[in-house]
Amino acid sequence: MEEKRKFRRVPMDAHIEGEAGDVAYTAEARNISAGGMLIRTTHTLREGEAIRLRFELPGTGTKLAISGVVQHVSPGAYMGIRFTEISPQDFKLINDYVDAGD
């Protein structure tokens, strides 16, 4: 099977806070790449919905704020989020985190 992902992913365990529209949102991160992340939640959104995420990148003490869109959903369980707005600094931090996951 051919790998379709543009960025390599590594496991990540972090608490996620954010907003989807005007609704506060919480979830747990399961993996991350420079292009997105997989989160576990009890309340999934619909594919294409925008979400703003805030989380601390483990081991860095750095809090990130990134906008994304729901790319795929496993109802009541997981959502794949594709980052749509990420600062160059946050992109580099995530890339370094992924590289350290080797």
Protein Blocks (a to p, Z undefined) as FASTA:
>chain_A
ZZfbfbdcddddddddddehjaccddddfbdcfkbccdddfbdcdehiacddddddehkl
pacddddddfbdcehiaccdddfbdcfklmmmmmmmmmmmZZ
